[in-house]
Amino acid sequence: MIAHDYVVEWEGEPIGSIRKAFASVVEAAGLGWYDENGKFETDITPHVLRHTAATWLMQNGASLSTAADFCGMTEAVLRATYWHHHPDFQAEAAHLVTAKAPALKAKSNVVRFG
C-alpha cells in the first residue's frame, strides 16, 4: 500500500500548482495552437477534461452513480448535464412512439355472468 501526505506530491514534497505540468502535457498532445509570436495557446483546462470524462462515461452506458462518483459530482448534476449522451436517454419514449398501439376492445352488448 502506498501512503501519501499530500493530494499531489512529487518525491514526498507537495505540489502547489500543476499549471506548468498541465500546460506541457496539453502542448505535447497538440491540444492548442501557436500564435503569431510562436507562443503556445490553448483553451483546454482540467475542467474541460472532466466534461470529456463525464460525456464518455455516459456514451459508454455507465450508471449514474458510477459516473457521478468518478467525476466527483452528484447524480442530479450528472443527469441534468450529461444524461442526453447516455444510450438509454429517451429509449423508453422512442420505443413507445414507434410501438404498435394496443388493440381496442370491441364493444359488446352481451352480459356475461360467472
Contacts in CASP RR format, 6 or more apart in sequence:
PFRMAT RR
TARGET T0000
AUTHOR 0000-0000-0000
METHOD contacts of the structure
MODEL  1
MIAHDYVVEWEGEPIGSIRKAFASVVEAAGLGWYDENGKFETDITPHVLR
HTAATWLMQNGASLSTAADFCGMTEAVLRATYWHHHPDFQAEAAHLVTAK
APALKAKSNVVRFG
4 12 0 8 1.000
5 12 0 8 1.000
5 14 0 8 1.000
6 12 0 8 1.000
6 13 0 8 1.000
6 14 0 8 1.000
6 15 0 8 1.000
8 14 0 8 1.000
8 15 0 8 1.000
8 16 0 8 1.000
8 18 0 8 1.000
9 15 0 8 1.000
18 46 0 8 1.000
22 46 0 8 1.000
23 40 0 8 1.000
23 42 0 8 1.000
26 32 0 8 1.000
26 42 0 8 1.000
26 44 0 8 1.000
27 40 0 8 1.000
27 42 0 8 1.000
31 42 0 8 1.000
31 44 0 8 1.000
32 40 0 8 1.000
32 41 0 8 1.000
32 42 0 8 1.000
32 43 0 8 1.000
32 44 0 8 1.000
33 40 0 8 1.000
33 41 0 8 1.000
33 42 0 8 1.000
34 40 0 8 1.000
34 41 0 8 1.000
35 41 0 8 1.000
50 71 0 8 1.000
53 70 0 8 1.000
53 71 0 8 1.000
54 67 0 8 1.000
54 71 0 8 1.000
54 73 0 8 1.000
54 78 0 8 1.000
54 81 0 8 1.000
54 82 0 8 1.000
55 82 0 8 1.000
55 85 0 8 1.000
57 66 0 8 1.000
57 67 0 8 1.000
57 70 0 8 1.000
57 71 0 8 1.000
57 82 0 8 1.000
58 67 0 8 1.000
58 78 0 8 1.000
58 82 0 8 1.000
58 83 0 8 1.000
58 85 0 8 1.000
58 86 0 8 1.000
59 85 0 8 1.000
59 86 0 8 1.000
59 87 0 8 1.000
61 86 0 8 1.000
61 87 0 8 1.000
61 88 0 8 1.000
62 70 0 8 1.000
64 75 0 8 1.000
64 78 0 8 1.000
64 79 0 8 1.000
64 83 0 8 1.000
65 75 0 8 1.000
67 78 0 8 1.000
67 82 0 8 1.000
68 74 0 8 1.000
68 75 0 8 1.000
68 77 0 8 1.000
68 78 0 8 1.000
71 78 0 8 1.000
83 89 0 8 1.000
END
